[in-house]
Amino acid sequence: MWPAPITLTGTHVSLAPLSQDHASDLAEASADGDLSSLWYTMVPTPEEVPANIDARNATSGITPFAILDPTGKAVGMTTFMNADAANRRVEIGSIWYRAAVQRSPMNTECKLLMLRHAFEELDCIAVEFRTHFLNQQSRRAIERLGAKFDGVLRNHMIMANDTLRDTAVYSICQHEWPAVRANLKHKLARMAQA
């Protein structure tokens, strides 16, 4: 399996291989802000969390993580997905956080940990991000990372409500990583001073 399951630890957040041990916390996290009601996302309902964990762990080509706060409580999920070991590319996706921790240092550090692992340990040549074209909050967050807009995959997916999703695709290339890393570290330092 590439990338192999691993625990990544920072100051504000840790990423641990996703398991049913996280189900109760993640059901509570999904309920915070009624995240599953956002039609343009794919956040499981609290009741769907255990099956979602099983599905993520059973899908080849993905490495799912629970996002843990400093106390070890699971507050969301993220995934390395669409992994292509031969071409050293991976996507960071299927990301969601409970409402109470959105726009906190956790998201910034989560991306720093995953991007550092992808570029410095896995030697990726590019890391992709994809989101619903209409999910402006997610698109702005991806752009703030320093990812470049690659284009739109039109009618890319059929959503649970039977609408067709146009997918906005972004990427960070290996040569861009040093500047992106410096930017993320700068953001974290400013958040710590606030």
C-alpha positions in Angstrom: 0.0 0.0 0.0 1.3 3.4 -1.0 1.2 5.6 1.0 1.4 3.3 4.0 -0.6 4.1 7.1 1.4 6.3 9.4 0.8 8.7 12.3 1.8 12.3 11.7 2.1 14.6 14.8 2.3 18.3 15.1 1.6 20.9 17.8 -2.1 21.6 17.1 -3.1 18.3 15.4 -2.2 14.7 14.9 -3.2 12.4 12.1 -3.8 8.7 13.0 -4.8 5.8 10.8 -8.6 5.8 10.7 -10.3 3.1 12.7 -13.6 2.3 14.4 -12.0 3.6 17.7 -12.7 7.0 16.3 -16.3 6.4 15.3 -18.0 7.9 18.4 -15.9 11.1 18.3 -16.5 11.4 14.5 -20.2 11.0 14.8 -20.2 13.8 17.4 -18.0 15.9 15.0 -20.4 15.3 12.1 -23.3 16.5 14.2 -21.5 19.7 15.1 -22.7 22.2 12.5 -24.9 19.5 10.8 -22.1 19.1 8.2 -23.8 16.3 6.3 -26.6 18.6 5.3 -24.3 20.6 3.0 -25.4 19.3 -0.4 -22.1 20.0 -2.1 -20.0 17.9 0.4 -19.8 14.2 1.2 -19.7 14.3 5.0 -21.3 11.3 6.5 -24.3 11.7 8.9 -23.5 10.7 12.5 -25.3 7.4 11.8 -23.2 6.7 8.7 -19.8 7.3 10.3 -19.0 3.6 11.2 -19.9 2.4 7.7 -17.9 5.3 6.2 -14.9 4.3 8.2 -15.2 0.7 7.0 -15.6 1.9 3.4 -12.6 4.2 3.5 -10.4 1.4 5.0 -11.7 -1.1 2.4 -11.0 1.1 -0.6 -7.7 0.5 -2.4 -5.5 3.4 -3.3 -6.4 5.5 -0.3 -4.9 6.0 3.1 -7.5 7.5 5.5 -6.7 9.4 8.7 -8.6 10.6 11.7 -7.8 14.2 12.6 -7.1 14.4 16.3 -7.0 17.5 18.5 -4.3 17.9 21.1 -6.3 15.8 23.6 -6.6 12.9 21.2 -10.2 13.5 20.3 -11.1 12.9 16.7 -12.5 16.1 15.1 -12.6 15.1 11.4 -11.2 13.0 8.6 -8.7 13.4 5.8 -7.3 11.0 3.2 -4.4 10.4 0.8 -6.3 9.2 -2.2 -5.9 8.6 -6.0 -2.4 7.4 -5.1 -0.2 6.8 -8.1 3.1 5.4 -6.9 4.5 4.9 -10.4 4.1 8.6 -11.1 4.7 9.7 -7.5 1.4 11.7 -7.3 -1.3 11.7 -4.6 -4.4 13.7 -3.8 -5.3 15.1 -0.4 -9.0 14.9 -0.1 -12.3 13.8 1.6 -11.4 16.3 4.3 -13.9 17.6 6.8 -13.7 19.1 10.3 -16.3 19.6 13.0 -17.6 23.2 12.9 -16.0 24.1 16.3 -12.5 23.7 14.9 -12.9 25.1 11.4 -10.6 28.1 10.6 -8.3 27.1 13.5 -4.6 26.3 13.3 -5.6 22.6 13.0 -6.4 22.8 9.3 -3.2 24.6 8.4 -1.0 22.2 10.4 -2.9 19.2 9.0 -2.0 20.3 5.5 1.6 21.0 6.5 2.0 17.5 7.9 0.4 15.8 4.9 2.3 17.9 2.3 5.6 17.5 4.2 5.1 13.7 4.2 4.1 13.6 0.5 7.0 15.7 -0.7 9.8 14.9 1.8 9.1 11.2 2.6 7.2 9.9 -0.4 9.1 12.1 -2.9 5.9 13.1 -4.7 6.3 15.2 -7.8 2.8 16.7 -7.3 0.0 16.7 -4.8 -3.6 17.3 -5.9 -6.7 18.8 -4.3 -10.2 18.4 -5.7 -13.5 20.0 -4.5 -16.9 20.7 -5.8 -16.8 23.7 -8.1 -19.5 25.5 -6.0 -17.8 24.9 -2.7 -16.3 28.3 -2.4 -15.1 27.9 1.2 -13.1 24.8 0.2 -11.7 26.5 -2.9 -10.5 29.5 -1.0 -8.9 27.3 1.6 -7.0 25.3 -1.1 -5.9 28.6 -2.8 -4.6 29.9 0.5 -2.3 26.9 0.8 -0.6 28.1 -2.4 -2.1 25.4 -4.7 -2.5 26.4 -8.3 -5.8 26.0 -10.2 -5.5 23.3 -12.9 -9.0 23.3 -14.3 -12.5 21.8 -14.0 -13.6 18.2 -14.6 -17.1 18.8 -15.9 -19.9 16.3 -14.8 -17.2 14.5 -12.9 -19.4 12.8 -10.2 -23.0 12.0 -9.4 -23.7 13.4 -6.0 -26.0 11.7 -3.4 -28.8 14.1 -4.3 -28.4 13.1 -8.0 -26.9 16.5 -9.0 -23.8 16.4 -11.2 -20.6 17.7 -9.7 -18.1 19.8 -11.6 -14.8 19.2 -9.8 -12.3 22.0 -9.4 -8.8 20.6 -9.5 -5.7 22.2 -7.9 -2.2 21.0 -7.4 1.2 21.8 -5.8 4.2 20.7 -7.7 7.5 19.5 -6.0 9.4 22.7 -7.0 6.7 24.8 -5.4 6.9 23.0 -2.1 9.6 25.1 -0.4 7.6 28.3 -0.8 4.3 26.6 0.2 6.0 25.1 3.3 7.4 28.5 4.3 4.0 30.1 3.8 2.2 27.4 6.0 4.9 27.8 8.7 4.4 31.6 8.6 0.6 31.2 8.9 1.1 28.9 11.9 3.5 31.3 13.6 1.1 34.2 13.1 -1.8 32.2 14.5 0.3 31.3 17.6 0.9 35.0 18.2 -2.8 35.9 17.9 
